[in-house]
Amino acid sequence: MELLSFENLGNLVVLLFLQAVLGFDNLLYISIESKRAPEKDQAKVRRNAILIAIGLRIALLFLMVNLIDSFTEPFFTLHNRFIEGAFNFPVIVFLCGGGFIMYTAVKEIGHMMAIEDLGTDVANKGSKSAKQVIATLVMMNLVFSFDSILSALAITKVFMVLALAIIGSGMAMLFLADHVSEFLQRNRKYEVLGLFILLIVGVVLLGEGGHTALLRIFGYAVEALSKTTFYFSIAVLVLVDVIQSKYQRKLAVERSRVAGRR
């Protein structure tokens, strides 16, 4: 059977790894955004959003495999002394999605800075209905899908191999989503780290959209941030957070010791 050929199986393994790496930011967004639903519905929201997104990802994949030229055709172009570029469907998705993620991250960071009672903060997370949160998660999942599908199409154009990779990564997200949300709930400080990572993700999507559009603002070209730089930035953020946490624990111990001597 052609699907079980050595080449296709090799491509499937590579794609599963690629989807797992590129799906990290998506999983993080799902874990943080799902907390805006009523607490009793949050696990169901994550599950339903991922299942719906898997189906829509496969439909999107089918369209992109068969209509890839239509997706790259510009809807409109801009050319003036302030801004110039050609805007097609993926560009609009990247720019709108990146802007929305940055807005969400900044809003949540501002909210965390403003609260006085963490208990109140947790209660206020349920400010949207389950259906509203599911719709937001599905929409943003499709934004993240464009990057992963375009990367996957560079490896193979065999639809079944690509679809199996999407289903496999979706099942992994289903398994991990609740665990990541529970971890963030137990360790609230890492939620702040997650929001700053999402902020970088928004910058990456804006850069990807600008680069694809050959966008120039005031004569300066918008360049895409490489995946290597992106993950290095995340690694540095995590390392700084770990070191700072250890330093704060040492300070707390030292202050307790000094206070005990008085």
One Martini backbone bead per residue (centre of mass of N, CA, C, O) as a GRO file, in nm:
protein
  262
    1MET     BB    1   0.096   0.037   0.023
    2GLU     BB    2   0.157   0.368  -0.027
    3LEU     BB    3   0.113   0.483   0.262
    4LEU     BB    4   0.335   0.250   0.375
    5SER     BB    5   0.573   0.376   0.289
    6PHE     BB    6   0.878   0.479   0.381
    7GLU     BB    7   0.843   0.777   0.308
    8ASN     BB    8   0.567   0.829   0.451
    9LEU     BB    9   0.653   0.739   0.735
   10GLY     BB   10   0.881   0.943   0.763
   11ASN     BB   11   0.702   1.197   0.723
   12LEU     BB   12   0.514   1.141   0.963
   13VAL     BB   13   0.725   1.168   1.187
   14VAL     BB   14   0.812   1.457   1.119
   15LEU     BB   15   0.524   1.585   1.142
   16LEU     BB   16   0.470   1.515   1.436
   17PHE     BB   17   0.704   1.681   1.543
   18LEU     BB   18   0.625   1.951   1.415
   19GLN     BB   19   0.341   1.972   1.547
   20ALA     BB   20   0.445   1.967   1.839
   21VAL     BB   21   0.617   2.224   1.825
   22LEU     BB   22   0.396   2.421   1.694
   23GLY     BB   23   0.170   2.345   1.928
   24PHE     BB   24   0.258   2.486   2.190
   25ASP     BB   25   0.119   2.771   2.165
   26ASN     BB   26  -0.165   2.659   2.131
   27LEU     BB   27  -0.186   2.511   2.404
   28LEU     BB   28  -0.139   2.762   2.575
   29TYR     BB   29  -0.384   2.922   2.480
   30ILE     BB   30  -0.599   2.718   2.565
   31SER     BB   31  -0.529   2.712   2.872
   32ILE     BB   32  -0.583   3.021   2.920
   33GLU     BB   33  -0.861   3.083   2.774
   34SER     BB   34  -1.045   2.861   2.917
   35LYS     BB   35  -1.066   3.034   3.194
   36ARG     BB   36  -1.315   3.215   3.084
   37ALA     BB   37  -1.481   2.997   3.160
   38PRO     BB   38  -1.663   2.818   3.332
   39GLU     BB   39  -1.533   2.594   3.545
   40LYS     BB   40  -1.724   2.342   3.472
   41ASP     BB   41  -1.646   2.386   3.138
   42GLN     BB   42  -1.337   2.380   3.067
   43ALA     BB   43  -1.279   2.087   2.975
   44LYS     BB   44  -1.497   2.085   2.751
   45VAL     BB   45  -1.388   2.322   2.590
   46ARG     BB   46  -1.116   2.199   2.514
   47ARG     BB   47  -1.222   1.945   2.377
   48ASN     BB   48  -1.415   2.073   2.163
   49ALA     BB   49  -1.213   2.267   2.030
   50ILE     BB   50  -1.015   2.049   1.930
   51LEU     BB   51  -1.212   1.873   1.764
   52ILE     BB   52  -1.307   2.097   1.572
   53ALA     BB   53  -1.020   2.180   1.475
   54ILE     BB   54  -0.945   1.917   1.338
   55GLY     BB   55  -1.164   1.925   1.119
   56LEU     BB   56  -1.084   2.210   1.006
   57ARG     BB   57  -0.791   2.142   0.936
   58ILE     BB   58  -0.856   1.929   0.721
   59ALA     BB   59  -1.020   2.118   0.542
   60LEU     BB   60  -0.790   2.322   0.500
   61LEU     BB   61  -0.590   2.124   0.379
   62PHE     BB   62  -0.758   2.051   0.130
   63LEU     BB   63  -0.765   2.338   0.015
   64MET     BB   64  -0.452   2.386   0.002
   65VAL     BB   65  -0.381   2.148  -0.185
   66ASN     BB   66  -0.599   2.240  -0.423
   67LEU     BB   67  -0.570   2.589  -0.363
   68ILE     BB   68  -0.282   2.728  -0.337
   69ASP     BB   69  -0.293   2.956  -0.556
   70SER     BB   70  -0.538   3.113  -0.435
   71PHE     BB   71  -0.396   3.187  -0.160
   72THR     BB   72  -0.154   3.360  -0.312
   73GLU     BB   73  -0.353   3.556  -0.414
   74PRO     BB   74  -0.409   3.878  -0.421
   75PHE     BB   75  -0.650   4.102  -0.306
   76PHE     BB   76  -0.441   4.341  -0.234
   77THR     BB   77  -0.267   4.658  -0.271
   78LEU     BB   78   0.006   4.862  -0.146
   79HIS     BB   79   0.127   5.206  -0.260
   80ASN     BB   80   0.318   5.412  -0.059
   81ARG     BB   81   0.510   5.607   0.158
   82PHE     BB   82   0.421   5.419   0.411
   83ILE     BB   83   0.292   5.160   0.247
   84GLU     BB   84   0.377   4.819   0.129
   85GLY     BB   85   0.186   4.549  -0.032
   86ALA     BB   86   0.067   4.203  -0.047
   87PHE     BB   87  -0.271   4.076   0.016
   88ASN     BB   88  -0.354   3.773   0.137
   89PHE     BB   89  -0.494   3.534   0.319
   90PRO     BB   90  -0.254   3.456   0.508
   91VAL     BB   91  -0.177   3.745   0.583
   92ILE     BB   92  -0.442   3.826   0.724
   93VAL     BB   93  -0.433   3.601   0.935
   94PHE     BB   94  -0.160   3.673   1.066
   95LEU     BB   95  -0.222   3.970   1.142
   96CYS     BB   96  -0.484   3.927   1.302
   97GLY     BB   97  -0.382   3.703   1.493
   98GLY     BB   98  -0.139   3.854   1.613
   99GLY     BB   99  -0.297   4.098   1.721
  100PHE     BB  100  -0.492   3.935   1.906
  101ILE     BB  101  -0.279   3.800   2.087
  102MET     BB  102  -0.150   4.059   2.191
  103TYR     BB  103  -0.405   4.176   2.314
  104THR     BB  104  -0.463   3.945   2.512
  105ALA     BB  105  -0.194   3.950   2.668
  106VAL     BB  106  -0.199   4.248   2.760
  107LYS     BB  107  -0.472   4.235   2.905
  108GLU     BB  108  -0.394   4.011   3.111
  109ILE     BB  109  -0.153   4.154   3.235
  110GLY     BB  110  -0.312   4.403   3.329
  111HIS     BB  111  -0.507   4.246   3.509
  112MET     BB  112  -0.293   4.128   3.703
  113MET     BB  113  -0.185   4.410   3.798
  114ALA     BB  114  -0.477   4.513   3.918
  115ILE     BB  115  -0.519   4.305   4.116
  116GLU     BB  116  -0.577   4.205   4.472
  117ASP     BB  117  -0.738   3.922   4.428
  118LEU     BB  118  -0.701   3.601   4.324
  119GLY     BB  119  -0.987   3.497   4.367
  120THR     BB  120  -1.119   3.709   4.186
  121ASP     BB  121  -0.970   3.637   3.931
  122VAL     BB  122  -1.080   3.350   3.897
  123ALA     BB  123  -1.379   3.432   3.887
  124ASN     BB  124  -1.342   3.633   3.630
  125LYS     BB  125  -1.275   3.421   3.406
  126GLY     BB  126  -1.600   3.363   3.379
  127SER     BB  127  -1.691   3.596   3.136
  128LYS     BB  128  -1.768   3.358   2.948
  129SER     BB  129  -1.899   3.151   2.748
  130ALA     BB  130  -1.843   2.846   2.622
  131LYS     BB  131  -1.905   2.918   2.322
  132GLN     BB  132  -1.719   3.164   2.301
  133VAL     BB  133  -1.453   3.018   2.367
  134ILE     BB  134  -1.465   2.807   2.145
  135ALA     BB  135  -1.466   3.008   1.909
  136THR     BB  136  -1.192   3.136   1.975
  137LEU     BB  137  -1.019   2.876   1.970
  138VAL     BB  138  -1.082   2.789   1.681
  139MET     BB  139  -0.985   3.043   1.538
  140MET     BB  140  -0.687   3.031   1.654
  141ASN     BB  141  -0.622   2.748   1.552
  142LEU     BB  142  -0.629   2.833   1.251
  143VAL     BB  143  -0.399   3.028   1.265
  144PHE     BB  144  -0.186   2.816   1.355
  145SER     BB  145  -0.231   2.624   1.107
  146PHE     BB  146  -0.094   2.772   0.877
  147ASP     BB  147   0.197   2.732   0.962
  148SER     BB  148   0.194   2.417   0.982
  149ILE     BB  149   0.088   2.355   0.693
  150LEU     BB  150   0.303   2.502   0.527
  151SER     BB  151   0.535   2.334   0.647
  152ALA     BB  152   0.421   2.051   0.562
  153LEU     BB  153   0.411   2.104   0.246
  154ALA     BB  154   0.731   2.098   0.226
  155ILE     BB  155   0.740   1.777   0.272
  156THR     BB  156   0.430   1.709   0.180
  157LYS     BB  157   0.126   1.620  -0.044
  158VAL     BB  158   0.002   1.392   0.122
  159PHE     BB  159  -0.296   1.391   0.261
  160MET     BB  160  -0.297   1.147   0.464
  161VAL     BB  161  -0.038   1.222   0.611
  162LEU     BB  162  -0.130   1.503   0.705
  163ALA     BB  163  -0.389   1.409   0.853
  164LEU     BB  164  -0.250   1.220   1.060
  165ALA     BB  165  -0.081   1.444   1.192
  166ILE     BB  166  -0.321   1.613   1.292
  167ILE     BB  167  -0.456   1.392   1.462
  168GLY     BB  168  -0.215   1.327   1.644
  169SER     BB  169  -0.179   1.616   1.762
  170GLY     BB  170  -0.470   1.638   1.870
  171MET     BB  171  -0.452   1.404   2.074
  172ALA     BB  172  -0.223   1.527   2.238
  173MET     BB  173  -0.381   1.782   2.321
  174LEU     BB  174  -0.606   1.637   2.471
  175PHE     BB  175  -0.413   1.513   2.687
  176LEU     BB  176  -0.258   1.797   2.778
  177ALA     BB  177  -0.454   2.032   2.845
  178ASP     BB  178  -0.534   1.968   3.143
  179HIS     BB  179  -0.244   1.958   3.257
  180VAL     BB  180  -0.163   2.248   3.190
  181SER     BB  181  -0.395   2.390   3.342
  182GLU     BB  182  -0.330   2.271   3.623
  183PHE     BB  183  -0.044   2.384   3.641
  184LEU     BB  184  -0.125   2.687   3.619
  185GLN     BB  185  -0.311   2.682   3.870
  186ARG     BB  186  -0.078   2.596   4.076
  187ASN     BB  187   0.120   2.803   3.892
  188ARG     BB  188   0.068   3.128   3.847
  189LYS     BB  189   0.346   3.244   3.752
  190TYR     BB  190   0.339   3.086   3.467
  191GLU     BB  191   0.117   3.255   3.336
  192VAL     BB  192   0.291   3.499   3.278
  193LEU     BB  193   0.492   3.354   3.099
  194GLY     BB  194   0.279   3.263   2.890
  195LEU     BB  195   0.195   3.552   2.801
  196PHE     BB  196   0.477   3.633   2.692
  197ILE     BB  197   0.488   3.412   2.482
  198LEU     BB  198   0.234   3.507   2.327
  199LEU     BB  199   0.353   3.778   2.252
  200ILE     BB  200   0.572   3.655   2.068
  201VAL     BB  201   0.378   3.506   1.882
  202GLY     BB  202   0.250   3.762   1.767
  203VAL     BB  203   0.511   3.871   1.642
  204VAL     BB  204   0.560   3.629   1.456
  205LEU     BB  205   0.296   3.657   1.290
  206LEU     BB  206   0.348   3.943   1.190
  207GLY     BB  207   0.616   3.875   1.048
  208GLU     BB  208   0.501   3.659   0.859
  209GLY     BB  209   0.297   3.842   0.717
  210GLY     BB  210   0.494   4.066   0.625
  211HIS     BB  211   0.684   3.882   0.461
  212THR     BB  212   0.469   3.764   0.265
  213ALA     BB  213   0.383   4.073   0.172
  214LEU     BB  214   0.629   4.257   0.142
  215LEU     BB  215   0.649   4.455   0.376
  216ARG     BB  216   0.655   4.822   0.394
  217ILE     BB  217   0.760   5.065   0.644
  218PHE     BB  218   0.896   5.346   0.564
  219GLY     BB  219   1.097   5.142   0.383
  220TYR     BB  220   1.076   4.900   0.586
  221ALA     BB  221   1.124   4.577   0.623
  222VAL     BB  222   0.942   4.291   0.707
  223GLU     BB  223   1.057   4.037   0.917
  224ALA     BB  224   1.100   3.717   0.993
  225LEU     BB  225   1.099   3.504   1.259
  226SER     BB  226   1.275   3.260   1.349
  227LYS     BB  227   1.237   2.962   1.506
  228THR     BB  228   1.504   2.964   1.658
  229THR     BB  229   1.464   3.242   1.792
  230PHE     BB  230   1.200   3.180   1.931
  231TYR     BB  231   1.298   2.936   2.111
  232PHE     BB  232   1.527   3.091   2.243
  233SER     BB  233   1.351   3.304   2.382
  234ILE     BB  234   1.193   3.103   2.554
  235ALA     BB  235   1.435   2.978   2.701
  236VAL     BB  236   1.521   3.244   2.836
  237LEU     BB  237   1.261   3.300   2.992
  238VAL     BB  238   1.264   3.039   3.158
  239LEU     BB  239   1.545   3.075   3.285
  240VAL     BB  240   1.487   3.342   3.430
  241ASP     BB  241   1.252   3.233   3.601
  242VAL     BB  242   1.410   3.013   3.753
  243ILE     BB  243   1.630   3.194   3.877
  244GLN     BB  244   1.438   3.392   4.022
  245SER     BB  245   1.299   3.182   4.202
  246LYS     BB  246   1.556   3.094   4.354
  247TYR     BB  247   1.632   3.376   4.459
  248GLN     BB  248   1.372   3.428   4.622
  249ARG     BB  249   1.408   3.189   4.813
  250LYS     BB  250   1.676   3.283   4.934
  251LEU     BB  251   1.570   3.555   5.041
  252ALA     BB  252   1.356   3.437   5.230
  253VAL     BB  253   1.552   3.279   5.408
  254GLU     BB  254   1.734   3.521   5.491
  255ARG     BB  255   1.507   3.691   5.620
  256SER     BB  256   1.428   3.481   5.835
  257ARG     BB  257   1.705   3.472   5.972
  258VAL     BB  258   1.725   3.773   6.048
  259ALA     BB  259   1.454   3.785   6.206
  260GLY     BB  260   1.544   3.564   6.422
  261ARG     BB  261   1.781   3.747   6.552
  262ARG     BB  262   1.587   3.988   6.670
   0.00000   0.00000   0.00000
